[in-house]
Amino acid sequence: MNEVSAREAEVLEALAGHRSNAQIARALHISVRTVESHVSSLLRKYGVTDRRELADLAGSQRAPGMTGLPAGRTTFVGRSTETAAVRTALGQSRLVTLLGPGGMGKTRLAAVVASEVGAAGAFVDLVPVRDGLVTRAVATALGLTERPPQSLEQVLIEHLQQGRWLLVLDNCEHLVDEAAVLAERLLRTCPEVTILATSRERLGVPAEATVLLPPLDAAIELFTDRALAVDPAFTASTDDLAEICARLDGMPLAIELAAARIGSLGADGLQAALDDRLRLLAGGRGVDARHRSLAAVIGWSHELLDEQERLLFRRLSIYVGGFDLDAASATSPELGRGEVADLLGRLTDKSLAVRRGSRWRLLETIREFARDQLTEDELATAQNRWLHWAADTATALETRLDAPDWQQPYDEVAGDLRAALAATPDPAAPNPTARDTAAGVVVAHRLARSLGHLGFARREFRESIGHYRSAAECAPDGVAAALDLRSAADATLAISDAETGVQLLLDAADRAVADGNVRATMLALAVIAANRYPTGSLYDLSKERSQELLQQAVDSARLGDSQVSALLATAKAWEHGGRRIGADPDLAAEAVAAARRTGDPVLIAGALDALTVAAGNAGRLRDARSYAVERMRLVGPLPRHEPYAAAEIIDAFHVAPTTATAVGDLPAALAAVGAPDDPVGDHPYISLPRMIRVYALTGQFDACVEHADALWERWQGAGAPPIEWMASALSAAAMVHGLRDDGLFDVWQSRALEVARCADVEDAPWLAAPYTFARARVAVQLGDVQHAAAVVRRAFADFSERWWAPYARSAAAELAVVAGLPDASEYLAATAPEAAENNWAAACLTRATARSTGDLDALLRAADAFEHIGAEFERAYTLALHPAHASEARAELAALQVAVP
């Protein structure tokens, strides 16, 4: 069988739960068509013939679904009482915290319990996690990424509201407050989530149950098991073992470290060594009594290492998330790779390092001890080498971004990459330790830029923006800082945060005073973004201010740079478009010509968008469609992981189905909805509105209603963010409810206005046409002519937003005929220009004219036209008006639950 992809595995899991394609699409935030594609692929790969067989097969093979569960390296000894206590607590409370000092075996016990419970979920190791990143750690463990404008926490909550989950938050002690806030939020919003935490202190969340991990009752059994693994001939009296284990306070880690020495010392030698070590610590200060035995055995184990073993042991403590052989070698460049590998093996044999596959780590308690052994000079050297390793590793990962296997290596080292950058002191701070030369600044800058790129590719968008900003702060000069801020701005535009993007570009312009063309570039981009993506405060940006910025860009530019010239030309086209999201057609054509001279597909696609908008605003929808199609060809080969290209790619994928719908090319719009290469294919506020609109127009009414319900729930659950562009989708859903005459038409029209943030449609220019179209089409279906004259007049008034005008006017012209308005023929004639721009409108005009004249052949032509564009409901409705086809067509309409004419 061919390998199953991660997404196919998710679909397979959902099939095992007997979910419909629509339910799977909703849960995974992909289109129904994409689900259908995955199901077809799974059928081929598993060699089964139908969905039922696939579901049965999936159910028989379904795994518990706990990701990140650490594999047990050794046998699990004892703790039966504590295991039962944790399981009982999990049955009574949705938050259980396993408490105990370091080395008591909390992680191992939590892993055993999680594996026995067999629930879906994730085991999240918080050791390498920095402040502010607990939510990201949990989301990453579950395979989730950001879906702006939803926050990552909203994405996580939405995911965990589907089904039952167990989350294990391991090693919370350094992030107690943050872990507690997240736990409380998840428990409140996700009723079937249970959390098992391990920590040295409780989280302090209401209803938290705690299980204190006492000394191991099977300490002798554990010691014997580990000692026999070292020396199969090991023997010792029960009394001797009991005394050794008592001196070690029954702490599993201390017992394992001590047992690792049994082969060289024997029981008597081990007991004597422990006596000396414990006596040394007994009178010391600052050592918690609970940790003396562990500190003793770690310190003693450390003293028994030779000098090279100690050296590597100390240096390895710099890594917070583990290391491979290359990383270990980076700490000690004076040692050969083979020598480092040998030393690692010896540390592992002595239980001071733990090997997992091709990677090692120091258990956190041991790492803390090892780090304390570093002198101030050693720490500075270690941090400097750590920083260089991190920068080199990040750079190497960037070269793999076009390959499918880069994410796992990135996830393995991401914690250390972040930590290495965070540990780099401010260059202005006195006595910097990690970068004591100018070269260190260069390395930190390189690491920050690489992390920005990697984070963006990993869909860690907000973090990516932060890394680019950090890069600007340690950039070698103002121009480099400006370029870093431009990358940050590109990332914000890709996630529809133009407000932040414009501010970043203006900041970049201020930094770039030394280079006029760089400054001009930043100012031109700011003008373009303010006009092209006017969200939030950008709506209120004065024309005087944006014109001032454009003039500053022109004044800053030096002649001869074709890219700067193209950007200035594009900025002028947008600035002189007469309104926000408007472009001057002549200037836009000049911008496209200038962009073509650069050969840069990103600049060409951006200029073409200005031309698309100019054409659309003028009602030249087919021209707009042709420009959108060209943009799709241009962005096709562009890398999705580059912030520079991403905003243009995303916008092209957004405009393509919009223009396809605008010209009534419903097959193309439907294909764009499920496009597998769409970088925002799982974006709930972009993908769902697309689906809703095209499903309403093609007659897939059940899918339309289901997706509209999902969109409304998500929008409300996210706190009703300002996303006015999706209001037209809610009017499309209103139309479907109206066609079904189920009493929900007005409800959904009101919701459309709520999303548009307007009390009346007259105040919502971008909603006026789809809102009026819905009213007119429903009135035609129901024969409701009471307000026909007013609806028709509204449809033929000026629409500042023209994309939906052909639908509104053709439906209104048909309503004029149905209502018997005296000027119906004039409305039919007035619709002809719109029909020339839109296939749906043309078919509707043919039908309306046929109803006016009684031409039955024209009705059949209209039905054929609707069928040609995939508007199956409209085809059936048209045939229901024809005496020879009425009976069969009415049966089709009844199956769609719509009112039958």
C-alpha positions in Angstrom: 0.0 0.0 0.0 1.2 3.5 -0.8 2.0 5.8 2.2 -0.9 7.6 3.7 -0.4 11.4 4.2 -1.0 13.1 7.5 -4.2 14.7 6.1 -5.4 11.4 4.7 -4.8 9.9 8.2 -7.1 12.5 9.7 -9.7 11.8 7.1 -9.4 8.1 7.8 -9.8 8.6 11.5 -13.0 10.7 10.9 -14.3 8.0 8.6 -13.9 5.5 11.4 -16.1 7.7 13.5 -18.8 7.5 10.7 -18.7 11.2 9.9 -20.1 12.6 6.7 -17.9 14.4 4.2 -19.4 17.7 5.2 -18.7 16.9 8.9 -15.1 16.0 8.1 -14.7 19.2 6.0 -16.0 21.2 8.9 -13.8 19.5 11.5 -10.6 19.7 9.4 -11.4 23.2 7.9 -11.1 22.0 4.3 -13.6 21.9 1.5 -16.0 19.0 0.9 -14.4 18.5 -2.5 -11.0 18.2 -0.9 -12.4 15.5 1.5 -13.9 13.7 -1.5 -10.4 13.8 -3.1 -8.8 12.3 0.0 -11.5 9.6 0.3 -10.9 8.6 -3.4 -7.2 8.4 -2.8 -7.7 6.3 0.4 -10.0 3.9 -1.5 -7.2 3.4 -4.1 -4.5 3.0 -1.5 -6.4 0.5 0.6 -7.8 -1.4 -2.4 -11.4 -1.2 -1.2 -14.4 -0.4 -3.3 -16.7 1.8 -1.1 -16.8 4.1 1.8 -18.3 1.6 4.2 -15.4 -0.8 3.7 -13.0 2.0 4.2 -14.7 3.1 7.4 -14.7 -0.5 8.7 -11.0 -0.9 7.9 -10.2 2.4 9.5 -12.1 1.4 12.7 -10.3 -1.8 13.0 -6.9 -0.1 12.6 -7.6 3.0 14.6 -4.9 3.8 17.1 -5.6 5.7 20.4 -4.2 8.9 18.8 -2.0 10.2 21.6 0.8 12.1 19.9 4.2 12.8 21.4 4.0 10.0 23.9 7.6 9.3 25.0 8.6 5.7 24.5 9.6 3.8 27.6 13.3 3.0 27.4 13.2 0.5 30.3 10.7 -1.5 32.2 8.2 0.3 34.3 8.7 -0.8 37.9 6.3 -0.2 40.8 3.9 2.7 41.1 0.8 0.6 40.8 -0.9 2.5 43.7 -0.1 5.8 42.2 -1.2 4.7 38.7 -4.5 3.7 40.1 -4.8 7.0 42.0 -4.1 9.1 38.9 -6.7 7.1 36.9 -9.2 7.5 39.7 -8.5 11.2 39.8 -9.0 11.6 36.1 -12.3 9.9 36.4 -13.4 12.5 39.0 -11.7 15.7 37.8 -10.9 17.1 34.4 -7.6 18.6 35.6 -5.2 16.4 37.6 -1.7 17.5 38.5 0.9 15.0 39.4 3.2 16.6 42.0 6.7 15.8 43.1 10.3 17.0 43.1 12.5 16.5 40.1 13.7 12.9 39.6 10.6 11.4 41.2 9.3 9.8 38.0 6.4 12.1 37.2 6.9 12.1 33.4 7.2 8.3 33.2 4.1 7.8 35.3 2.1 10.3 33.2 3.2 8.6 30.0 2.1 5.2 31.4 -1.3 6.5 32.4 -1.8 8.3 29.1 -1.0 5.1 27.1 -3.3 3.1 29.3 -6.2 5.5 29.0 -6.0 5.2 25.2 -7.6 8.6 24.5 -6.9 10.9 21.6 -4.7 13.8 22.5 -1.1 14.9 22.9 1.8 14.6 25.4 3.4 18.0 25.5 6.9 18.4 26.9 7.2 21.9 28.2 10.9 21.8 29.1 12.1 23.5 25.9 9.1 25.9 25.8 9.7 29.6 26.5 7.3 32.1 28.1 4.3 32.9 25.9 4.6 29.7 23.8 2.6 27.1 25.8 -0.4 27.4 23.5 1.8 27.0 20.5 3.4 23.9 22.0 0.1 22.3 22.6 -1.2 23.3 19.1 2.0 22.0 17.4 1.7 18.7 19.2 -1.8 18.3 17.8 -0.7 19.3 14.3 -2.5 22.7 14.4 -1.3 26.0 12.9 -2.5 29.5 12.9 -5.5 30.5 10.7 -5.5 34.2 10.8 -7.5 36.2 11.7 -8.3 33.5 14.2 -5.8 33.4 17.0 -3.9 30.2 17.6 -5.8 29.7 20.9 -9.1 30.0 19.0 -7.9 27.4 16.5 -6.9 25.1 19.4 -10.2 25.5 21.2 -12.2 24.9 18.0 -10.3 21.7 17.4 -10.7 20.5 20.9 -14.4 21.1 20.9 -14.6 18.2 18.4 -14.5 14.9 20.3 -12.9 13.7 23.5 -9.2 14.6 24.3 -6.5 14.0 26.9 -3.8 16.6 27.1 -0.6 15.8 29.1 1.3 19.0 30.1 4.6 17.7 31.3 7.1 19.8 33.4 4.9 22.8 34.0 7.0 24.2 36.9 8.7 27.0 35.0 5.5 28.0 33.2 2.9 27.5 36.0 1.0 30.7 35.5 0.8 30.4 31.7 -0.1 26.7 31.9 -2.8 27.4 34.4 -4.4 30.1 32.3 -4.5 27.9 29.2 -5.8 24.9 31.3 -8.6 27.0 32.8 -9.6 28.3 29.3 -9.7 24.9 27.7 -11.6 23.3 30.6 -14.2 26.1 30.3 -14.6 26.1 26.6 -14.0 22.4 25.7 -16.3 20.2 27.7 -14.7 16.9 26.7 -11.1 17.9 27.3 -9.2 16.4 30.3 -5.8 17.6 31.3 -3.1 15.7 33.2 -0.2 17.9 34.2 3.1 17.2 35.9 4.8 19.9 38.0 6.8 20.6 41.1 3.9 22.8 42.3 0.2 22.8 41.7 -1.3 25.0 38.9 -3.9 26.6 41.2 -6.8 26.2 38.9 -10.3 25.7 40.4 -11.4 22.1 40.7 -7.8 20.9 40.2 -7.1 17.5 41.7 -3.6 16.7 42.8 -1.7 13.4 43.2 1.5 13.7 45.3 4.1 11.3 44.1 5.8 9.7 47.2 9.1 7.8 47.3 8.9 4.7 45.3 7.6 1.7 47.2 9.2 -0.7 44.8 12.7 0.9 45.1 14.5 -2.4 45.7 12.8 -3.9 42.7 13.8 -0.9 40.5 17.4 -1.0 41.7 17.7 -4.7 41.1 16.2 -4.4 37.6 18.6 -1.6 36.6 21.6 -3.2 38.2 21.0 -6.5 36.4 20.9 -4.5 33.1 24.4 -3.3 33.9 25.8 -6.5 35.5 23.8 -9.7 34.8 25.7 -11.3 37.6 24.8 -8.7 40.2 23.8 -10.0 43.6 23.2 -8.2 46.9 21.4 -8.8 50.1 17.9 -7.4 50.6 19.2 -5.5 53.7 22.0 -3.9 51.7 19.6 -2.9 48.9 17.0 -1.6 51.4 19.7 0.6 53.0 20.9 2.0 49.7 17.4 2.8 48.5 16.6 4.4 51.8 19.6 6.7 51.5 18.4 7.6 48.1 15.0 8.6 49.5 13.2 6.2 47.1 13.8 8.6 44.2 13.7 6.7 40.9 16.2 8.9 39.1 18.7 8.7 42.0 18.2 4.9 42.1 18.8 4.6 38.4 22.0 6.7 38.5 23.3 4.7 41.4 22.5 1.4 39.8 24.4 2.4 36.7 27.6 2.3 38.9 27.0 -1.1 40.4 29.2 -2.9 37.9 32.4 -1.0 38.9 31.7 -0.6 42.6 29.6 -3.4 43.9 27.1 -2.9 46.7 29.6 -2.2 49.4 31.5 0.3 47.3 28.3 2.0 46.3 27.1 2.3 49.8 30.5 3.7 51.0 30.5 6.3 48.2 26.9 7.4 49.0 27.9 7.7 52.7 30.6 10.1 51.8 28.5 12.1 49.4 25.5 12.4 51.7 27.7 13.4 54.7 29.1 16.2 52.5 25.7 17.6 51.7 24.2 17.1 55.2 25.6 20.4 56.6 25.3 22.4 53.4 23.0 25.2 52.9 20.6 25.9 50.0 19.9 22.3 49.2 16.3 21.1 49.7 16.2 18.0 51.9 14.1 16.3 49.3 16.8 16.8 46.8 19.9 15.9 48.8 19.9 12.3 47.8 19.4 13.2 44.2 22.0 16.0 44.3 24.4 13.6 46.0 24.1 10.9 43.4 24.2 13.3 40.5 27.3 15.0 42.0 28.9 11.7 42.8 28.2 10.4 39.2 29.7 13.7 37.9 32.9 13.3 40.0 33.3 9.7 38.6 33.5 11.0 35.0 36.8 11.6 33.4 37.8 15.1 32.4 36.6 14.9 28.8 33.3 13.3 29.9 32.8 16.2 32.4 33.6 18.7 29.8 31.1 17.5 27.3 28.5 16.9 30.0 28.7 20.5 31.2 28.6 21.9 27.7 25.6 19.8 26.6 23.5 21.5 29.4 23.1 24.5 27.1 20.5 22.6 25.0 17.0 22.9 26.3 15.3 20.5 24.0 17.8 17.8 23.2 20.6 17.5 20.6 21.9 15.3 17.9 25.5 14.4 17.2 26.1 17.5 15.1 24.7 19.7 17.9 26.8 17.9 20.5 29.9 18.3 18.4 29.2 22.1 18.0 29.7 22.5 21.7 33.3 21.1 21.5 34.9 22.0 18.2 38.3 20.9 19.6 37.0 17.3 19.7 36.5 15.1 16.7 33.1 13.9 15.8 34.0 10.3 16.6 35.3 11.3 19.9 32.1 13.2 20.8 30.1 10.2 19.7 32.1 8.0 22.0 31.7 10.4 25.0 28.0 10.5 24.3 27.8 6.8 24.5 29.6 6.7 27.8 27.3 9.4 29.3 24.4 7.4 28.1 25.7 4.2 29.7 26.0 6.0 33.0 22.4 7.3 32.7 23.5 10.9 32.6 22.1 11.3 29.0 19.1 9.6 27.4 19.1 8.5 23.8 15.9 8.6 21.7 16.6 7.6 18.1 19.3 9.8 16.6 18.9 12.4 19.4 19.9 12.7 23.0 18.8 14.8 25.9 19.8 15.4 29.5 16.8 14.9 31.8 15.9 18.3 33.2 17.1 17.7 36.8 20.4 16.5 35.5 20.6 19.3 33.0 20.1 21.8 35.8 23.0 20.3 37.7 25.3 20.2 34.6 24.5 23.9 33.8 25.5 24.8 37.4 28.9 23.4 36.8 29.7 25.9 34.0 31.9 28.7 35.0 31.0 32.2 33.9 33.6 32.1 31.1 32.5 28.6 30.1 28.8 29.7 30.0 29.7 32.7 27.7 31.7 30.3 25.4 28.9 27.8 25.4 26.2 30.4 24.6 28.3 31.8 21.8 28.8 28.3 20.2 25.1 27.6 20.8 24.2 30.8 18.9 26.4 29.8 16.0 25.0 26.3 15.9 21.5 27.7 16.0 22.2 30.2 13.1 23.8 27.5 11.0 21.0 25.0 11.7 18.3 27.5 10.9 20.1 28.5 7.7 20.4 24.8 6.7 16.7 24.3 7.4 15.8 27.2 5.1 17.4 25.4 2.2 15.0 22.5 2.8 11.8 24.4 2.8 10.8 23.2 -0.7 11.2 19.6 0.5 8.3 17.8 2.2 10.4 16.6 5.2 11.7 19.8 6.8 9.0 20.3 9.4 10.0 17.4 11.8 13.7 18.5 12.0 12.5 22.0 12.6 10.1 21.1 15.3 12.9 19.1 17.0 15.2 22.0 17.2 12.8 25.0 17.3 12.9 25.3 21.1 16.7 25.6 21.1 16.7 28.0 18.1 14.2 30.3 20.0 16.1 29.9 23.3 19.5 30.7 21.7 18.1 33.9 20.2 16.4 34.9 23.4 19.6 34.3 25.4 21.5 36.7 23.2 21.8 39.9 25.2 21.0 43.3 23.8 24.0 44.7 22.0 23.6 47.9 23.9 23.7 46.1 27.3 26.9 46.3 29.3 29.3 43.3 29.2 27.4 41.2 26.7 28.2 37.5 27.2 27.0 35.6 24.2 28.2 38.0 21.5 31.3 39.8 22.6 32.3 40.8 19.1 30.7 42.5 16.1 30.6 39.0 14.5 28.1 37.9 17.2 25.7 40.6 16.1 25.8 39.3 12.6 25.1 35.8 13.8 22.2 36.9 15.9 20.8 38.9 13.0 21.1 35.9 10.7 19.4 33.6 13.2 16.5 36.0 13.7 15.9 36.4 10.0 16.0 32.6 9.5 13.6 32.1 12.3 11.3 34.6 10.8 11.3 32.7 7.5 11.0 29.2 9.1 8.2 30.4 11.5 6.3 31.8 8.5 6.7 28.6 6.6 5.5 26.6 9.7 2.4 28.9 9.9 3.7 30.5 13.1 2.8 33.8 11.7 2.7 36.0 14.8 6.0 34.6 16.0 7.5 35.0 12.6 6.6 38.7 12.6 8.3 39.0 16.1 11.5 37.3 14.8 11.7 39.7 11.9 11.3 42.6 14.3 14.1 41.1 16.4 16.2 40.9 13.4 15.6 44.6 12.7 16.8 45.4 16.3 20.1 43.7 15.8 20.6 44.6 12.1 24.0 45.9 11.1 22.6 49.1 9.6 19.3 51.0 9.0 18.8 49.6 5.5 19.1 46.0 6.7 16.7 46.9 9.5 14.3 48.3 6.9 14.4 45.1 4.9 13.7 43.1 8.0 10.7 45.2 8.8 9.5 44.8 5.2 9.6 41.0 5.7 7.6 41.5 8.9 5.1 43.7 7.0 4.8 41.1 4.2 3.9 38.5 6.8 1.2 40.7 8.3 -0.3 41.4 4.9 -0.4 37.6 4.3 -2.6 37.3 7.5 -4.8 40.2 6.6 -3.4 42.6 9.2 -2.8 45.5 7.0 -2.9 48.0 9.9 0.2 46.5 11.4 1.8 46.0 8.0 1.5 49.7 7.1 3.0 50.8 10.4 5.9 48.4 9.9 6.5 49.8 6.4 6.5 53.4 7.7 8.9 52.4 10.4 11.1 50.7 7.7 11.0 53.9 5.7 12.3 55.9 8.7 15.2 53.4 9.1 16.1 53.6 5.4 17.1 57.2 5.1 20.5 56.2 3.9 19.1 54.6 0.7 16.5 56.6 -1.2 15.3 53.7 -3.2 14.8 51.5 -0.2 12.9 54.3 1.5 10.8 54.9 -1.7 10.0 51.2 -1.8 8.7 51.1 1.8 6.6 54.3 1.3 5.2 53.0 -2.0 4.3 49.7 -0.4 2.6 51.5 2.5 0.4 53.5 0.1 -0.5 50.4 -1.8 -1.4 48.5 1.3 -3.5 51.3 2.7 -5.6 51.5 -0.4 -5.7 47.9 -1.3 -6.3 46.4 2.1 -8.1 49.2 4.1 -9.0 47.5 7.3 -9.6 49.0 10.7 -8.0 52.5 11.1 -6.9 52.4 7.5 -10.4 53.2 6.5 -10.0 56.5 8.2 -6.6 57.3 6.8 -7.0 60.8 5.2 -6.4 61.2 1.5 -4.0 64.0 2.3 -1.9 61.7 4.4 -1.7 59.0 1.8 -0.9 61.5 -0.9 1.8 62.9 1.3 3.4 59.5 1.7 3.2 58.9 -2.1 5.0 62.2 -2.7 7.7 61.4 -0.2 8.2 58.1 -2.0 8.5 59.9 -5.4 10.9 62.4 -3.9 13.1 59.7 -2.3 13.5 57.5 -5.4 16.5 57.6 -7.6 16.2 57.0 -11.3 17.2 53.8 -12.9 15.7 51.1 -10.6 12.9 49.3 -12.5 11.5 47.7 -9.4 11.1 51.0 -7.6 9.5 52.5 -10.7 7.0 49.7 -10.9 6.1 50.0 -7.3 5.7 53.8 -7.6 3.5 53.3 -10.7 1.3 50.8 -8.8 1.1 53.1 -5.8 -0.1 55.9 -8.1 -2.8 53.7 -9.6 -4.2 52.8 -6.2 -3.9 56.3 -4.8 -5.7 57.9 -7.7 -8.5 55.3 -7.8 -11.0 57.7 -6.3 -11.7 55.6 -3.2 -10.3 52.8 -1.0 -10.1 49.5 -2.9 -10.2 51.5 -6.1 -7.6 52.0 -8.8 -7.4 54.3 -11.8 -7.6 52.1 -15.0 -5.1 54.1 -17.1 -2.6 54.3 -14.3 -3.1 50.6 -13.5 -2.3 49.7 -17.1 0.9 51.8 -16.9 1.7 50.0 -13.6 1.3 46.6 -15.2 3.6 47.6 -18.1 6.2 48.9 -15.7 6.0 45.7 -13.6 6.4 43.5 -16.7 9.7 45.3 -17.4 11.0 44.0 -14.1 10.2 40.4 -14.9 9.2 39.9 -11.2 6.0 37.8 -11.0 5.2 39.2 -7.6 5.3 42.8 -8.9 3.4 41.9 -12.0 0.7 40.1 -10.0 0.3 43.1 -7.7 -0.1 45.5 -10.5 -2.6 43.2 -12.2 -4.7 43.3 -9.1 -5.0 47.1 -9.5 -6.1 46.5 -13.1 -8.5 43.8 -11.9 -10.1 46.1 -9.3 -10.3 49.0 -11.8 -12.1 46.8 -14.3 -14.4 45.3 -11.7 -15.4 48.7 -10.4 -16.2 49.8 -13.9 -18.4 46.8 -14.5 -16.0 45.1 -16.9 -16.2 41.8 -15.1 -14.9 39.6 -17.9 -11.8 41.8 -18.2 -11.3 41.5 -14.5 -11.6 37.8 -14.8 -8.9 37.6 -17.4 -6.5 39.5 -15.2 -7.3 37.3 -12.3 -6.6 34.2 -14.4 -3.2 35.6 -15.4 -2.4 36.3 -11.8 -3.1 32.7 -11.0 -0.6 31.6 -13.7 2.0 33.9 -12.3 1.7 32.9 -8.7 1.5 29.2 -9.4 5.3 28.5 -9.3 6.0 30.9 -6.4 7.2 29.5 -3.1 4.4 29.5 -0.5 6.9 29.8 2.3 8.3 33.2 1.3 6.6 36.2 3.0 7.5 38.3 0.0 5.3 36.2 -2.3 2.7 34.9 0.1 0.4 37.9 0.3 0.2 38.0 -3.5 -0.5 34.3 -3.7 -3.2 34.4 -1.1 -4.9 37.4 -2.7 -4.7 35.8 -6.1 -6.4 32.7 -4.7 -9.0 34.9 -3.1 -9.7 37.0 -6.3 -9.8 34.0 -8.6 -13.1 32.5 -7.3 -14.5 36.0 -6.7 -14.1 36.9 -10.4 -15.2 33.5 -11.6 -18.4 34.0 -9.6 -18.7 37.5 -10.9 -18.8 36.4 -14.5 -21.1 33.4 -13.7 -18.4 30.8 -14.4 -19.6 28.5 -11.6 -17.5 25.5 -12.6 -14.4 27.6 -12.3 -15.6 29.0 -9.0 -16.3 25.6 -7.7 -12.9 24.3 -8.8 -11.2 27.2 -7.0 -13.1 26.4 -3.8 -11.3 23.1 -3.5 -8.0 24.0 -5.0 -5.4 21.8 -3.2 -2.7 24.4 -3.7 -4.6 27.3 -2.1 -2.4 28.5 0.7 -5.5 29.6 2.7 -7.6 26.5 1.9 -8.4 25.9 5.5 -9.0 29.6 6.4 -12.5 29.6 7.9 -13.3 33.2 7.0 -12.1 32.9 3.4 -12.7 29.3 2.4 -16.1 28.9 4.0 -17.6 32.1 2.4 -16.4 30.9 -1.0 -18.1 27.5 -0.5 -21.3 29.1 0.7 -21.6 31.4 -2.3 -20.9 28.8 -5.0 -23.0 26.1 -3.3 -25.9 28.6 -3.2 -25.6 29.4 -6.9 -25.0 25.7 -8.0 -28.0 24.4 -6.0 -26.0 22.4 -3.4 -28.3 23.8 -0.7 -27.6 21.3 2.1 -23.9 22.0 1.9 -24.5 25.7 1.7 -26.7 25.7 4.9 -24.3 23.5 6.8 -21.2 25.6 5.9 -23.1 28.9 6.7 -24.0 27.5 10.1 -20.4 26.6 10.7 -19.2 30.1 9.6 -21.7 31.8 11.8 -20.7 29.7 14.8 -17.0 30.3 14.3 -17.4 34.0 13.8 -19.4 34.4 16.9 -17.1 32.1 18.9 -14.1 34.2 17.8 -15.7 37.3 19.2 -17.3 38.6 16.0 -14.1 40.0 14.5 -14.3 42.7 11.8 -14.5 40.6 8.6 -16.9 42.5 6.4 -16.0 40.7 3.2 -17.8 37.5 4.2 -21.2 39.3 4.6 -22.2 38.5 1.0 -21.9 34.8 1.9 -24.5 35.2 4.6 -26.9 36.8 2.1 -26.3 33.8 -0.2 -27.3 31.5 2.7 -30.3 33.8 3.3 -31.3 33.2 -0.3 -31.2 29.5 0.2 -33.4 29.7 3.3 -35.8 32.0 1.4 -36.0 29.6 -1.5 -36.9 26.9 1.0 -39.4 29.2 2.6 -38.4 27.9 6.1 -38.8 31.2 7.9 -35.1 32.0 8.2 -34.6 34.4 5.3 -34.9 37.5 7.4 -32.7 36.0 10.1 -29.8 35.4 7.7 -30.2 38.8 6.0 -29.9 40.4 9.5 -26.8 38.3 10.1 -25.3 39.6 6.9 -25.9 43.2 8.0 -24.4 42.3 11.4 -21.2 41.0 9.8 -21.1 44.0 7.6 -21.4 46.2 10.7 -24.4 48.1 9.3 -27.9 48.7 10.5 -29.2 49.1 6.9 -28.0 47.8 3.6 -27.8 51.4 2.3 -24.8 51.8 4.6 -23.0 48.8 3.3 -21.9 49.3 -0.3 -20.1 46.0 -0.5 -23.3 44.1 0.6 -25.9 46.0 -1.4 -25.9 43.9 -4.5 -25.8 40.4 -3.0 -28.4 41.5 -0.4 -30.7 42.8 -3.1 -30.1 39.7 -5.3 -31.2 37.5 -2.5 -34.4 39.5 -2.0 -35.2 39.5 -5.7 -34.5 35.8 -6.3 -36.6 34.7 -3.3 -39.5 37.0 -4.3 -39.4 35.4 -7.8 -39.5 31.9 -6.3 -42.3 32.6 -3.9 -44.3 34.8 -6.2 -44.1 37.5 -3.5 -44.7 40.7 -5.5 -45.9 42.9 -2.7 -42.6 44.9 -2.6 -41.5 44.1 -6.1 -41.3 47.7 -7.3 -39.1 48.8 -4.4 -36.8 45.8 -4.8 -36.4 46.3 -8.6 -35.7 50.0 -8.1 -33.0 49.2 -5.6 -31.4 46.6 -7.9 -31.1 49.1 -10.7 -29.7 51.9 -8.6 -25.9 52.5 -8.6 -23.8 49.8 -6.9 -20.4 51.0 -5.9 -19.4 47.3 -5.6 -20.2 45.7 -9.0 -19.2 42.1 -8.5 -22.8 41.0 -7.7 -24.6 43.6 -9.8 -25.4 41.2 -12.7 -27.1 38.7 -10.3 -29.1 41.5 -8.6 -30.3 43.1 -11.8 -31.2 40.0 -13.8 -33.1 38.6 -10.8 -34.8 41.9 -10.4 -35.7 42.1 -14.1 -37.3 38.7 -13.8 -39.2 39.9 -10.7 -40.5 42.8 -12.7 -41.9 40.3 -15.2 -43.4 38.1 -12.5 -45.0 41.1 -10.7 -46.3 42.5 -14.0 -44.7 45.8 -13.5 -45.5 48.2 -16.4 -41.9 49.0 -17.1 -40.7 45.3 -17.0 -39.6 45.4 -20.6 -37.4 48.4 -19.8 -35.7 46.5 -17.0 -35.1 43.6 -19.3 -33.4 45.8 -21.8 -31.4 47.5 -19.0 -30.1 44.1 -17.9 -28.5 43.3 -21.3 -25.2 44.9 -20.5 -25.0 43.0 -17.2 -25.9 39.8 -19.0 -23.0 40.3 -21.4 -20.6 40.2 -18.4 -22.1 37.2 -16.5 -23.2 33.8 -17.7 -25.8 33.3 -14.9 -27.3 36.7 -15.6 -27.5 35.9 -19.3 -29.4 32.7 -18.6 -31.7 34.5 -16.2 -32.4 37.2 -18.7 -33.2 34.6 -21.3 -35.7 33.0 -18.8 -37.2 36.3 -17.8 -37.7 37.3 -21.4 -39.3 33.9 -22.2 -41.7 34.4 -19.3 -42.6 37.8 -20.7 -43.2 36.6 -24.2 -44.4 33.0 -23.6 -41.5 31.6 -25.7 -41.2 28.0 -24.6 -38.2 27.3 -26.8 -36.4 30.2 -25.0 -37.2 28.5 -21.7 -35.4 25.4 -22.9 -32.4 27.6 -24.0 -32.3 29.1 -20.6 -32.4 25.7 -18.9 -29.5 24.6 -21.1 -27.5 27.7 -20.3 -28.0 27.1 -16.5 -27.0 23.5 -16.9 -23.9 24.5 -18.8 -22.6 26.6 -15.9 -23.6 24.0 -13.3 -26.6 25.9 -11.8 -28.6 22.7 -11.4 -31.3 24.3 -9.2 -31.9 27.1 -11.7 -32.1 24.5 -14.5 -34.7 22.6 -12.7 -36.7 25.7 -11.8 -36.6 26.8 -15.4 -37.9 23.4 -16.7 -40.6 23.6 -14.0 -42.0 26.5 -16.0 -42.2 24.4 -19.2 -45.4 22.3 -19.5 -43.6 19.4 -21.1 -41.0 19.1 -18.3 -42.8 20.5 -15.3 -43.6 17.3 -13.5 -40.1 15.9 -13.4 -38.6 19.3 -12.7 -40.9 19.9 -9.7 -39.9 16.6 -8.3 -36.3 17.7 -8.4 -37.2 21.0 -6.7 -39.1 19.1 -4.0 -36.0 17.0 -3.4 -34.1 20.3 -2.7 -36.8 21.3 -0.3 -37.5 24.5 -2.2 -40.9 26.1 -2.9 -42.3 24.7 -6.1 -43.7 27.2 -8.6 
